[in-house]
């Protein structure tokens, strides 16, 4: 007899409560009007839809899907769609709020949104995924659009899924609507550099932080958790900059080698076999062990809440670069700050993705596409400026980088809300 273990969610705390707690901390430090905090702590709109899908075996499974808009004071709402078994409405609300702050900090003209479907994409066939995506798109079709709300990839979704969303929306409108979704494949209006953009933005942040801390990238030891779109490219870019990548992991395996892992070979292994399991030239470790390894830079690039009050004191890294959204809980933040760890917060460190999404949206609206070097240079400008504004704010205010980044962002959204006025 086999016993099936009940799935355990990676979410120990309610992420929406965390997001609201962060907002209240920021409001206190930056003296934001409590009336505005009341507005900003709520999501403007939250849609819950049921998504019936005929599975390959003929049975019908009904998935639950969400699309949440947090705020549109600075422009149409923007944010990814997540396919994961642990997705909850409150998680999507938190992620939507973080998108509002992320876009404001980067100075791109968007508000924040997020979507999700509770499913396990790794256990679904391509046909099932396509039918689920098309039905989900149809259920939220009146909410999305180039001037309204623009989805993108997130955990568990990719260019292929974006192509189905683009096609479903366009078929319903009767013409191709390039601006409805970003992260599209290059053949149908995607942007050069979008796939690597989140990691590239994180790389630019690490370079700036290293400069401030007088560290040389080619002398740093890096541990990267997560080997998906963000972690795999970040490990590759840091290795190309001369860093020693001492550990990597995916959801199945962790690998460490104090002399450095051959990231190119690991990428090839993942491409061929679908996971890091069985990769030679490194010792197997758990994801938990990876977070506590002796290294200079730790990059959590997987899911939320991996560094908590339980393990924060044992983190040895000097710099944490948040490739994922919400990987460090507020309680862990306090412990790490006391230890003098420099945290490059999610809304800064992983903003590269949405910044190049903005470029893709602009290119789509103009039907004029840029060279990759142009995309990367413009991305570098925006991320480096956001980093330096955040750095200056943390110095002036004597706060953490997280509080500085959130403070700048919340102030910008608050200002836009006041300038527009509250309707009617
Ligand atoms: N899902 C990504 C994020 O969390 C990208 C969002 C986008 O490009 O709209 O930032």
Boltz pocket constraint, residues with backbone or C-beta under 6 A from the ligand:
constraints:
  - pocket:
      binder: B
      contacts: [[A, 78], [A, 79], [A, 80], [A, 81], [A, 102], [A, 150], [A, 151], [A, 152], [A, 153], [A, 154], [A, 155], [A, 182], [A, 325], [A, 350], [A, 351], [A, 353], [A, 354], [A, 355], [A, 357]]
      max_distance: 6.0
